[in-house]
Protein backbone atom coordinates (compact mmCIF):
# COMPACT_ATOMS: atom_id res chain seq x y z
CA UNK A 1 0.00 0.00 0.00
CA UNK A 2 1.56 3.27 -1.12
CA UNK A 3 1.04 6.82 -0.04
CA UNK A 4 -1.47 8.72 -2.14
CA UNK A 5 -1.01 12.23 -3.45
CA UNK A 6 -3.99 13.31 -1.35
CA UNK A 7 -2.35 12.04 1.87
CA UNK A 8 0.98 13.66 1.14
CA UNK A 9 -0.70 17.00 0.33
CA UNK A 10 -2.59 16.79 3.64
CA UNK A 11 0.64 16.10 5.52
CA UNK A 12 2.32 19.00 3.73
CA UNK A 13 -0.48 21.39 4.71
CA UNK A 14 -0.49 20.31 8.36
CA UNK A 15 3.26 20.77 8.81
CA UNK A 16 3.50 24.09 6.94
CA UNK A 17 4.11 27.17 9.05
CA UNK A 18 0.86 28.71 10.14
CA UNK A 19 0.21 32.44 10.41
CA UNK A 20 -2.42 34.95 11.41
CA UNK A 21 -5.37 34.78 9.03
CA UNK A 22 -5.00 31.11 8.13
CA UNK A 23 -8.13 28.95 8.32
CA UNK A 24 -7.45 25.85 10.43
CA UNK A 25 -9.14 22.79 11.88
CA UNK A 26 -8.22 20.33 14.62
CA UNK A 27 -5.73 17.68 13.51
CA UNK A 28 -6.87 14.07 13.10
CA UNK A 29 -4.91 13.25 16.27
CA UNK A 30 -6.88 15.81 18.30
CA UNK A 31 -10.20 14.55 16.92
CA UNK A 32 -9.26 10.97 17.86
CA UNK A 33 -7.97 12.06 21.26
CA UNK A 34 -11.22 13.90 21.99
CA UNK A 35 -13.29 10.89 20.89
CA UNK A 36 -11.36 8.60 23.27
CA UNK A 37 -11.47 11.01 26.20
CA UNK A 38 -13.74 9.82 28.98
CA UNK A 39 -13.82 13.12 30.82
CA UNK A 40 -14.42 15.64 28.00
CA UNK A 41 -17.56 16.13 25.92
CA UNK A 42 -17.24 15.47 22.19
CA UNK A 43 -16.37 18.89 20.78
CA UNK A 44 -14.65 17.84 17.54
CA UNK A 45 -17.62 19.15 15.53
CA UNK A 46 -16.88 22.60 17.03
CA UNK A 47 -13.26 22.49 15.84
CA UNK A 48 -13.78 21.97 12.10
CA UNK A 49 -13.02 25.56 11.15
CA UNK A 50 -11.40 28.52 12.82
CA UNK A 51 -9.17 31.47 11.98
CA UNK A 52 -5.82 32.20 13.61
CA UNK A 53 -6.09 35.74 14.98
CA UNK A 54 -2.83 35.95 16.95
CA UNK A 55 0.29 33.94 17.69
CA UNK A 56 3.29 33.77 19.98
CA UNK A 57 6.31 31.45 19.96
CA UNK A 58 4.33 28.67 21.71
CA UNK A 59 0.67 29.01 20.67
CA UNK A 60 -1.68 30.02 17.89
CA UNK A 61 -4.81 31.78 19.07
CA UNK A 62 -7.83 30.55 17.14
CA UNK A 63 -11.28 32.07 16.83
CA UNK A 64 -13.52 29.05 16.19
CA UNK A 65 -16.73 29.29 14.13
CA UNK A 66 -18.88 28.86 17.25
CA UNK A 67 -17.35 32.05 18.73
CA UNK A 68 -14.93 30.42 21.16
CA UNK A 69 -11.33 31.59 21.26
CA UNK A 70 -8.58 29.26 22.43
CA UNK A 71 -4.80 28.93 22.38
CA UNK A 72 -3.75 25.84 20.40
CA UNK A 73 -0.32 24.36 19.82
CA UNK A 74 0.86 23.95 16.23
CA UNK A 75 0.68 20.15 16.21
CA UNK A 76 -3.02 20.29 17.17
CA UNK A 77 -3.96 22.20 14.02
CA UNK A 78 -4.15 21.50 10.31
CA UNK A 79 -4.33 24.26 7.73
CA UNK A 80 -7.51 24.36 5.66
CA UNK A 81 -6.41 27.38 3.65
CA UNK A 82 -3.64 29.97 3.84
CA UNK A 83 -4.09 33.71 4.14
CA UNK A 84 -4.42 35.38 0.75
CA UNK A 85 -1.18 36.91 -0.43
CA UNK A 86 1.09 34.21 0.99
Secondary structure, 3 states (H helix, E strand, C coil): CCCCHHHHHHHHHHHCCCCCCCEEEECHHHHHHHHHCCCCCCCHHHHCCEEEEEECCCCEEEEECCCCEEEECHHHEEEEECCCCC
